[in-house]
Amino acid sequence: MHTKRKGYRIERKIRLFFQKFGWTVIRAGASLGEADLVCLKNQKCILLQVKSTNKKAFYYYGYNLPEFEGFPFFLIVDFGYSKIRILPPKGKVTTSDGEPLEKFIESY
């Protein structure tokens, strides 16, 4: 699958998931900034960088701090087979890092 198309598909999947839980989600067109998605709800704003892989580990080389411009910044990695993890950004992410997206969204 073409990389841009795959990236858009995964971003859309995450966007729809957040919207299902009442978040307003804005996609940063063509990923021009650090975040792919900006999520807003109840005067909260979180920034998401969305990645995917079919391997057991993902190496992330992007923005690597837990906040960007004062807003929480999270890395979401879709490992496939409904195994989606969310965590503050770090260089190497495995399927056991962070927490499942479902658990995060219910508690945030």
N, CA, C and O atoms as CSV, one atom per row, in Angstrom:
chain,resi,resn,atom,element,x,y,z
A,1,MET,N,N,0.849,-1.178,0.000
A,1,MET,CA,C,0.000,0.000,0.000
A,1,MET,C,C,0.889,1.235,0.000
A,1,MET,O,O,1.921,1.263,0.670
A,2,HIS,N,N,0.497,2.229,-0.734
A,2,HIS,CA,C,1.230,3.482,-0.812
A,2,HIS,C,C,1.336,4.091,0.588
A,2,HIS,O,O,0.346,4.111,1.321
A,3,THR,N,N,2.516,4.588,0.974
A,3,THR,CA,C,2.773,5.073,2.326
A,3,THR,C,C,1.842,6.197,2.746
A,3,THR,O,O,1.305,6.165,3.854
A,4,LYS,N,N,1.635,7.200,1.882
A,4,LYS,CA,C,0.745,8.314,2.236
A,4,LYS,C,C,-0.682,7.829,2.443
A,4,LYS,O,O,-1.363,8.266,3.371
A,5,ARG,N,N,-1.128,6.933,1.587
A,5,ARG,CA,C,-2.489,6.411,1.693
A,5,ARG,C,C,-2.644,5.617,2.988
A,5,ARG,O,O,-3.658,5.740,3.676
A,6,LYS,N,N,-1.647,4.809,3.318
A,6,LYS,CA,C,-1.694,4.026,4.551
A,6,LYS,C,C,-1.713,4.960,5.758
A,6,LYS,O,O,-2.480,4.746,6.697
A,7,GLY,N,N,-0.871,5.996,5.737
A,7,GLY,CA,C,-0.837,6.959,6.834
A,7,GLY,C,C,-2.173,7.647,7.011
A,7,GLY,O,O,-2.641,7.811,8.138
A,8,TYR,N,N,-2.795,8.053,5.917
A,8,TYR,CA,C,-4.091,8.705,5.988
A,8,TYR,C,C,-5.143,7.751,6.562
A,8,TYR,O,O,-5.977,8.148,7.375
A,9,ARG,N,N,-5.091,6.500,6.132
A,9,ARG,CA,C,-6.067,5.501,6.608
A,9,ARG,C,C,-5.958,5.308,8.123
A,9,ARG,O,O,-6.973,5.242,8.818
A,10,ILE,N,N,-4.737,5.218,8.629
A,10,ILE,CA,C,-4.533,5.037,10.068
A,10,ILE,C,C,-4.964,6.301,10.823
A,10,ILE,O,O,-5.619,6.204,11.861
A,11,GLU,N,N,-4.604,7.481,10.311
A,11,GLU,CA,C,-5.029,8.735,10.946
A,11,GLU,C,C,-6.552,8.810,10.997
A,11,GLU,O,O,-7.119,9.224,12.008
A,12,ARG,N,N,-7.211,8.415,9.918
A,12,ARG,CA,C,-8.670,8.442,9.869
A,12,ARG,C,C,-9.257,7.494,10.906
A,12,ARG,O,O,-10.229,7.831,11.583
A,13,LYS,N,N,-8.675,6.325,11.029
A,13,LYS,CA,C,-9.121,5.342,12.017
A,13,LYS,C,C,-9.038,5.921,13.436
A,13,LYS,O,O,-9.968,5.767,14.227
A,14,ILE,N,N,-7.933,6.580,13.749
A,14,ILE,CA,C,-7.746,7.170,15.068
A,14,ILE,C,C,-8.703,8.355,15.249
A,14,ILE,O,O,-9.297,8.514,16.316
A,15,ARG,N,N,-8.853,9.178,14.220
A,15,ARG,CA,C,-9.768,10.320,14.281
A,15,ARG,C,C,-11.186,9.857,14.592
A,15,ARG,O,O,-11.842,10.417,15.469
A,16,LEU,N,N,-11.662,8.840,13.880
A,16,LEU,CA,C,-13.009,8.328,14.099
A,16,LEU,C,C,-13.166,7.742,15.501
A,16,LEU,O,O,-14.223,7.871,16.118
A,17,PHE,N,N,-12.125,7.106,15.994
A,17,PHE,CA,C,-12.158,6.529,17.336
A,17,PHE,C,C,-12.332,7.635,18.377
A,17,PHE,O,O,-13.176,7.521,19.266
A,18,PHE,N,N,-11.539,8.704,18.274
A,18,PHE,CA,C,-11.656,9.817,19.219
A,18,PHE,C,C,-13.018,10.492,19.091
A,18,PHE,O,O,-13.622,10.851,20.102
A,19,GLN,N,N,-13.504,10.667,17.882
A,19,GLN,CA,C,-14.807,11.308,17.680
A,19,GLN,C,C,-15.926,10.490,18.315
A,19,GLN,O,O,-16.899,11.052,18.819
A,20,LYS,N,N,-15.795,9.193,18.292
A,20,LYS,CA,C,-16.787,8.311,18.908
A,20,LYS,C,C,-16.923,8.600,20.406
A,20,LYS,O,O,-17.982,8.382,20.994
A,21,PHE,N,N,-15.837,9.093,21.018
A,21,PHE,CA,C,-15.844,9.406,22.441
A,21,PHE,C,C,-16.033,10.911,22.698
A,21,PHE,O,O,-15.714,11.400,23.781
A,22,GLY,N,N,-16.550,11.637,21.703
A,22,GLY,CA,C,-16.927,13.019,21.894
A,22,GLY,C,C,-15.853,14.067,21.645
A,22,GLY,O,O,-16.072,15.245,21.928
A,23,TRP,N,N,-14.703,13.667,21.125
A,23,TRP,CA,C,-13.635,14.612,20.838
A,23,TRP,C,C,-13.867,15.252,19.470
A,23,TRP,O,O,-14.382,14.612,18.554
A,24,THR,N,N,-13.483,16.516,19.344
A,24,THR,CA,C,-13.401,17.170,18.050
A,24,THR,C,C,-11.970,16.976,17.581
A,24,THR,O,O,-11.029,17.271,18.318
A,25,VAL,N,N,-11.798,16.484,16.366
A,25,VAL,CA,C,-10.459,16.156,15.881
A,25,VAL,C,C,-10.190,16.907,14.584
A,25,VAL,O,O,-10.991,16.879,13.650
A,26,ILE,N,N,-9.048,17.574,14.550
A,26,ILE,CA,C,-8.624,18.327,13.370
A,26,ILE,C,C,-7.355,17.671,12.835
A,26,ILE,O,O,-6.385,17.469,13.565
A,27,ARG,N,N,-7.384,17.349,11.568
A,27,ARG,CA,C,-6.218,16.733,10.933
A,27,ARG,C,C,-5.294,17.832,10.424
A,27,ARG,O,O,-5.731,18.750,9.730
A,28,ALA,N,N,-4.023,17.733,10.772
A,28,ALA,CA,C,-3.024,18.670,10.260
A,28,ALA,C,C,-2.683,18.222,8.845
A,28,ALA,O,O,-1.974,17.232,8.663
A,29,GLY,N,N,-3.174,18.932,7.853
A,29,GLY,CA,C,-3.013,18.550,6.455
A,29,GLY,C,C,-1.581,18.260,6.065
A,29,GLY,O,O,-0.692,19.082,6.288
A,30,ALA,N,N,-1.354,17.108,5.492
A,30,ALA,CA,C,-0.051,16.654,5.003
A,30,ALA,C,C,0.994,16.616,6.104
A,30,ALA,O,O,2.193,16.651,5.829
A,31,SER,N,N,0.541,16.544,7.354
A,31,SER,CA,C,1.454,16.462,8.495
A,31,SER,C,C,2.537,17.535,8.426
A,31,SER,O,O,3.727,17.236,8.526
A,32,LEU,N,N,2.116,18.771,8.256
A,32,LEU,CA,C,3.071,19.861,8.123
A,32,LEU,C,C,3.737,20.230,9.443
A,32,LEU,O,O,4.820,20.816,9.439
A,33,GLY,N,N,3.114,19.901,10.566
A,33,GLY,CA,C,3.689,20.209,11.862
A,33,GLY,C,C,4.133,18.944,12.566
A,33,GLY,O,O,4.275,17.889,11.949
A,34,GLU,N,N,4.350,19.064,13.860
A,34,GLU,CA,C,4.769,17.902,14.644
A,34,GLU,C,C,3.637,16.910,14.840
A,34,GLU,O,O,3.873,15.704,14.917
A,35,ALA,N,N,2.396,17.412,14.924
A,35,ALA,CA,C,1.253,16.556,15.202
A,35,ALA,C,C,0.472,16.240,13.934
A,35,ALA,O,O,0.340,17.085,13.048
A,36,ASP,N,N,-0.042,15.021,13.856
A,36,ASP,CA,C,-0.931,14.634,12.765
A,36,ASP,C,C,-2.364,15.048,13.068
A,36,ASP,O,O,-3.104,15.470,12.179
A,37,LEU,N,N,-2.748,14.919,14.353
A,37,LEU,CA,C,-4.115,15.209,14.772
A,37,LEU,C,C,-4.113,16.106,16.001
A,37,LEU,O,O,-3.290,15.946,16.903
A,38,VAL,N,N,-5.038,17.045,16.022
A,38,VAL,CA,C,-5.269,17.913,17.175
A,38,VAL,C,C,-6.637,17.529,17.713
A,38,VAL,O,O,-7.630,17.587,16.988
A,39,CYS,N,N,-6.695,17.136,18.987
A,39,CYS,CA,C,-7.939,16.638,19.580
A,39,CYS,C,C,-8.397,17.580,20.693
A,39,CYS,O,O,-7.615,17.942,21.573
A,40,LEU,N,N,-9.669,17.972,20.645
A,40,LEU,CA,C,-10.234,18.942,21.586
A,40,LEU,C,C,-11.477,18.375,22.250
A,40,LEU,O,O,-12.339,17.789,21.597
A,41,LYS,N,N,-11.551,18.566,23.584
A,41,LYS,CA,C,-12.750,18.133,24.311
A,41,LYS,C,C,-12.734,18.762,25.706
A,41,LYS,O,O,-11.720,18.713,26.402
A,42,ASN,N,N,-13.854,19.346,26.105
A,42,ASN,CA,C,-13.996,19.907,27.449
A,42,ASN,C,C,-12.824,20.798,27.840
A,42,ASN,O,O,-12.261,20.639,28.923
A,43,GLN,N,N,-12.462,21.711,26.989
A,43,GLN,CA,C,-11.368,22.663,27.199
A,43,GLN,C,C,-10.007,21.981,27.340
A,43,GLN,O,O,-9.077,22.564,27.899
A,44,LYS,N,N,-9.887,20.758,26.841
A,44,LYS,CA,C,-8.605,20.050,26.782
A,44,LYS,C,C,-8.159,19.998,25.336
A,44,LYS,O,O,-8.979,19.950,24.419
A,45,CYS,N,N,-6.862,20.009,25.145
A,45,CYS,CA,C,-6.291,19.866,23.803
A,45,CYS,C,C,-5.106,18.921,23.899
A,45,CYS,O,O,-4.199,19.137,24.702
A,46,ILE,N,N,-5.109,17.881,23.088
A,46,ILE,CA,C,-3.954,16.984,23.011
A,46,ILE,C,C,-3.528,16.861,21.554
A,46,ILE,O,O,-4.345,16.940,20.636
A,47,LEU,N,N,-2.251,16.668,21.374
A,47,LEU,CA,C,-1.665,16.538,20.043
A,47,LEU,C,C,-1.204,15.107,19.852
A,47,LEU,O,O,-0.612,14.512,20.753
A,48,LEU,N,N,-1.476,14.554,18.675
A,48,LEU,CA,C,-1.148,13.157,18.405
A,48,LEU,C,C,-0.282,13.022,17.158
A,48,LEU,O,O,-0.557,13.637,16.128
A,49,GLN,N,N,0.745,12.227,17.260
A,49,GLN,CA,C,1.539,11.783,16.118
A,49,GLN,C,C,1.151,10.322,15.914
A,49,GLN,O,O,1.269,9.522,16.842
A,50,VAL,N,N,0.699,9.968,14.738
A,50,VAL,CA,C,0.164,8.635,14.471
A,50,VAL,C,C,1.104,7.873,13.541
A,50,VAL,O,O,1.489,8.369,12.483
A,51,LYS,N,N,1.464,6.661,13.953
A,51,LYS,CA,C,2.347,5.799,13.164
A,51,LYS,C,C,1.761,4.399,13.114
A,51,LYS,O,O,0.878,4.055,13.900
A,52,SER,N,N,2.257,3.596,12.187
A,52,SER,CA,C,1.820,2.199,12.130
A,52,SER,C,C,2.975,1.326,11.666
A,52,SER,O,O,3.898,1.771,10.984
A,53,THR,N,N,2.880,0.070,12.064
A,53,THR,CA,C,3.879,-0.911,11.663
A,53,THR,C,C,3.263,-2.300,11.784
A,53,THR,O,O,2.279,-2.491,12.499
A,54,ASN,N,N,3.838,-3.251,11.090
A,54,ASN,CA,C,3.403,-4.642,11.259
A,54,ASN,C,C,4.473,-5.441,12.000
A,54,ASN,O,O,4.411,-6.669,12.058
A,55,LYS,N,N,5.446,-4.740,12.560
A,55,LYS,CA,C,6.507,-5.386,13.335
A,55,LYS,C,C,6.189,-5.298,14.825
A,55,LYS,O,O,5.227,-4.638,15.219
A,56,LYS,N,N,6.993,-5.960,15.653
A,56,LYS,CA,C,6.764,-5.959,17.101
A,56,LYS,C,C,7.377,-4.743,17.784
A,56,LYS,O,O,7.106,-4.485,18.957
A,57,ALA,N,N,8.204,-3.992,17.051
A,57,ALA,CA,C,8.811,-2.770,17.589
A,57,ALA,C,C,8.794,-1.698,16.505
A,57,ALA,O,O,8.897,-1.983,15.311
A,58,PHE,N,N,8.661,-0.461,16.963
A,58,PHE,CA,C,8.671,0.676,16.048
A,58,PHE,C,C,9.705,1.673,16.538
A,58,PHE,O,O,9.740,1.999,17.725
A,59,TYR,N,N,10.548,2.160,15.635
A,59,TYR,CA,C,11.565,3.149,15.985
A,59,TYR,C,C,11.092,4.514,15.519
A,59,TYR,O,O,10.876,4.749,14.329
A,60,TYR,N,N,10.935,5.416,16.497
A,60,TYR,CA,C,10.390,6.750,16.232
A,60,TYR,C,C,11.517,7.777,16.313
A,60,TYR,O,O,12.263,7.821,17.292
A,61,TYR,N,N,11.632,8.596,15.278
A,61,TYR,CA,C,12.702,9.581,15.206
A,61,TYR,C,C,12.177,11.013,15.193
A,61,TYR,O,O,12.931,11.937,14.892
A,62,GLY,N,N,10.914,11.213,15.510
A,62,GLY,CA,C,10.315,12.537,15.448
A,62,GLY,C,C,10.442,13.305,16.751
A,62,GLY,O,O,11.322,13.038,17.568
A,63,TYR,N,N,9.557,14.251,16.924
A,63,TYR,CA,C,9.511,15.096,18.112
A,63,TYR,C,C,9.456,14.207,19.345
A,63,TYR,O,O,8.656,13.273,19.396
A,64,ASN,N,N,10.300,14.485,20.346
A,64,ASN,CA,C,10.490,13.519,21.419
A,64,ASN,C,C,10.261,14.068,22.827
A,64,ASN,O,O,10.891,13.604,23.777
A,65,LEU,N,N,9.367,15.053,22.976
A,65,LEU,CA,C,9.051,15.588,24.299
A,65,LEU,C,C,7.568,15.362,24.598
A,65,LEU,O,O,6.757,15.290,23.675
A,66,PRO,N,N,7.205,15.250,25.885
A,66,PRO,CA,C,5.799,14.955,26.231
A,66,PRO,C,C,4.840,16.130,26.056
A,66,PRO,O,O,3.627,15.967,26.186
A,67,GLU,N,N,5.382,17.321,25.758
A,67,GLU,CA,C,4.538,18.474,25.488
A,67,GLU,C,C,5.062,19.214,24.267
A,67,GLU,O,O,6.260,19.223,23.986
A,68,PHE,N,N,4.133,19.833,23.552
A,68,PHE,CA,C,4.500,20.682,22.419
A,68,PHE,C,C,3.724,21.982,22.571
A,68,PHE,O,O,2.494,21.966,22.604
A,69,GLU,N,N,4.420,23.099,22.662
A,69,GLU,CA,C,3.794,24.418,22.850
A,69,GLU,C,C,2.841,24.410,24.043
A,69,GLU,O,O,1.811,25.083,24.017
A,70,GLY,N,N,3.179,23.649,25.092
A,70,GLY,CA,C,2.368,23.610,26.303
A,70,GLY,C,C,1.226,22.617,26.301
A,70,GLY,O,O,0.504,22.506,27.292
A,71,PHE,N,N,1.045,21.890,25.203
A,71,PHE,CA,C,-0.032,20.905,25.119
A,71,PHE,C,C,0.536,19.490,25.182
A,71,PHE,O,O,1.625,19.232,24.670
A,72,PRO,N,N,-0.204,18.567,25.814
A,72,PRO,CA,C,0.262,17.175,25.852
A,72,PRO,C,C,0.448,16.625,24.437
A,72,PRO,O,O,-0.390,16.831,23.560
A,73,PHE,N,N,1.549,15.931,24.239
A,73,PHE,CA,C,1.900,15.368,22.932
A,73,PHE,C,C,2.069,13.865,23.100
A,73,PHE,O,O,2.858,13.413,23.929
A,74,PHE,N,N,1.335,13.100,22.319
A,74,PHE,CA,C,1.379,11.638,22.427
A,74,PHE,C,C,1.712,10.999,21.083
A,74,PHE,O,O,1.396,11.524,20.016
A,75,LEU,N,N,2.349,9.872,21.181
A,75,LEU,CA,C,2.631,9.030,20.023
A,75,LEU,C,C,1.645,7.874,20.054
A,75,LEU,O,O,1.479,7.217,21.081
A,76,ILE,N,N,0.995,7.630,18.930
A,76,ILE,CA,C,0.111,6.473,18.792
A,76,ILE,C,C,0.732,5.564,17.747
A,76,ILE,O,O,1.043,5.996,16.638
A,77,VAL,N,N,0.910,4.296,18.113
A,77,VAL,CA,C,1.444,3.311,17.171
A,77,VAL,C,C,0.419,2.204,17.003
A,77,VAL,O,O,0.031,1.543,17.966
A,78,ASP,N,N,-0.010,2.014,15.768
A,78,ASP,CA,C,-0.927,0.929,15.422
A,78,ASP,C,C,-0.081,-0.242,14.955
A,78,ASP,O,O,0.516,-0.198,13.880
A,79,PHE,N,N,-0.033,-1.287,15.768
A,79,PHE,CA,C,0.738,-2.481,15.440
A,79,PHE,C,C,-0.088,-3.483,14.635
A,79,PHE,O,O,0.391,-4.573,14.321
A,80,GLY,N,N,-1.309,-3.123,14.304
A,80,GLY,CA,C,-2.178,-4.022,13.553
A,80,GLY,C,C,-2.919,-4.970,14.472
A,80,GLY,O,O,-2.612,-5.068,15.660
A,81,TYR,N,N,-3.874,-5.652,13.931
A,81,TYR,CA,C,-4.672,-6.623,14.678
A,81,TYR,C,C,-5.269,-6.000,15.932
A,81,TYR,O,O,-5.295,-6.632,16.988
A,82,SER,N,N,-5.755,-4.750,15.822
A,82,SER,CA,C,-6.382,-4.018,16.926
A,82,SER,C,C,-5.449,-3.787,18.100
A,82,SER,O,O,-5.914,-3.603,19.225
A,83,LYS,N,N,-4.157,-3.792,17.869
A,83,LYS,CA,C,-3.161,-3.550,18.919
A,83,LYS,C,C,-2.625,-2.132,18.723
A,83,LYS,O,O,-1.621,-1.921,18.043
A,84,ILE,N,N,-3.321,-1.157,19.336
A,84,ILE,CA,C,-2.940,0.243,19.211
A,84,ILE,C,C,-2.480,0.732,20.577
A,84,ILE,O,O,-3.189,0.577,21.571
A,85,ARG,N,N,-1.292,1.323,20.623
A,85,ARG,CA,C,-0.708,1.811,21.881
A,85,ARG,C,C,-0.535,3.324,21.824
A,85,ARG,O,O,-0.224,3.880,20.771
A,86,ILE,N,N,-0.736,3.989,22.961
A,86,ILE,CA,C,-0.531,5.429,23.063
A,86,ILE,C,C,0.400,5.703,24.240
A,86,ILE,O,O,0.279,5.090,25.301
A,87,LEU,N,N,1.331,6.632,24.034
A,87,LEU,CA,C,2.333,6.924,25.047
A,87,LEU,C,C,3.034,8.244,24.736
A,87,LEU,O,O,2.971,8.730,23.606
A,88,PRO,N,N,3.702,8.824,25.734
A,88,PRO,CA,C,4.560,9.963,25.412
A,88,PRO,C,C,5.622,9.483,24.427
A,88,PRO,O,O,6.025,8.321,24.482
A,89,PRO,N,N,6.079,10.344,23.536
A,89,PRO,CA,C,7.017,9.886,22.504
A,89,PRO,C,C,8.329,9.376,23.079
A,89,PRO,O,O,8.855,9.907,24.057
A,90,LYS,N,N,8.839,8.332,22.442
A,90,LYS,CA,C,10.155,7.798,22.777
A,90,LYS,C,C,10.706,7.079,21.563
A,90,LYS,O,O,9.964,6.790,20.624
A,91,GLY,N,N,11.984,6.790,21.569
A,91,GLY,CA,C,12.661,6.252,20.398
A,91,GLY,C,C,12.216,4.878,19.949
A,91,GLY,O,O,12.001,4.659,18.757
A,92,LYS,N,N,12.071,3.943,20.882
A,92,LYS,CA,C,11.671,2.581,20.524
A,92,LYS,C,C,10.376,2.248,21.246
A,92,LYS,O,O,10.280,2.375,22.467
A,93,VAL,N,N,9.388,1.824,20.484
A,93,VAL,CA,C,8.085,1.477,21.044
A,93,VAL,C,C,7.798,0.024,20.711
A,93,VAL,O,O,7.947,-0.405,19.567
A,94,THR,N,N,7.382,-0.733,21.727
A,94,THR,CA,C,6.993,-2.129,21.511
A,94,THR,C,C,5.506,-2.285,21.820
A,94,THR,O,O,4.860,-1.357,22.305
A,95,THR,N,N,4.986,-3.446,21.538
A,95,THR,CA,C,3.555,-3.705,21.732
A,95,THR,C,C,3.142,-3.675,23.201
A,95,THR,O,O,1.947,-3.657,23.498
A,96,SER,N,N,4.098,-3.668,24.123
A,96,SER,CA,C,3.754,-3.611,25.547
A,96,SER,C,C,3.989,-2.224,26.154
A,96,SER,O,O,3.713,-2.026,27.337
A,97,ASP,N,N,4.487,-1.272,25.382
A,97,ASP,CA,C,4.726,0.077,25.888
A,97,ASP,C,C,3.436,0.886,25.929
A,97,ASP,O,O,2.477,0.590,25.216
A,98,GLY,N,N,3.431,1.917,26.779
A,98,GLY,CA,C,2.270,2.787,26.862
A,98,GLY,C,C,1.052,2.040,27.355
A,98,GLY,O,O,1.145,1.141,28.191
A,99,GLU,N,N,-0.093,2.431,26.821
A,99,GLU,CA,C,-1.325,1.748,27.195
A,99,GLU,C,C,-2.224,1.592,25.979
A,99,GLU,O,O,-2.071,2.310,24.991
A,100,PRO,N,N,-3.155,0.659,26.051
A,100,PRO,CA,C,-4.081,0.502,24.931
A,100,PRO,C,C,-4.878,1.789,24.724
A,100,PRO,O,O,-5.218,2.469,25.692
A,101,LEU,N,N,-5.170,2.120,23.492
A,101,LEU,CA,C,-5.896,3.346,23.182
A,101,LEU,C,C,-7.252,3.384,23.879
A,101,LEU,O,O,-7.670,4.441,24.353
A,102,GLU,N,N,-7.942,2.256,23.948
A,102,GLU,CA,C,-9.255,2.190,24.583
A,102,GLU,C,C,-9.176,2.613,26.049
A,102,GLU,O,O,-10.020,3.370,26.529
A,103,LYS,N,N,-8.174,2.126,26.745
A,103,LYS,CA,C,-8.013,2.459,28.174
A,103,LYS,C,C,-7.693,3.943,28.342
A,103,LYS,O,O,-8.232,4.598,29.235
A,104,PHE,N,N,-6.819,4.475,27.488
A,104,PHE,CA,C,-6.444,5.872,27.544
A,104,PHE,C,C,-7.649,6.782,27.348
A,104,PHE,O,O,-7.866,7.716,28.119
A,105,ILE,N,N,-8.419,6.505,26.321
A,105,ILE,CA,C,-9.527,7.391,25.961
A,105,ILE,C,C,-10.617,7.408,27.034
A,105,ILE,O,O,-11.291,8.420,27.225
A,106,GLU,N,N,-10.782,6.303,27.720
A,106,GLU,CA,C,-11.797,6.243,28.777
A,106,GLU,C,C,-11.360,7.000,30.023
A,106,GLU,O,O,-12.205,7.457,30.793
A,107,SER,N,N,-10.059,7.140,30.234
A,107,SER,CA,C,-9.577,7.789,31.460
A,107,SER,C,C,-9.100,9.213,31.245
A,107,SER,O,O,-8.805,9.908,32.218
A,108,TYR,N,N,-9.015,9.676,29.994
A,108,TYR,CA,C,-8.463,11.011,29.757
A,108,TYR,C,C,-9.548,12.059,29.722
A,108,TYR,O,O,-9.260,13.241,29.532
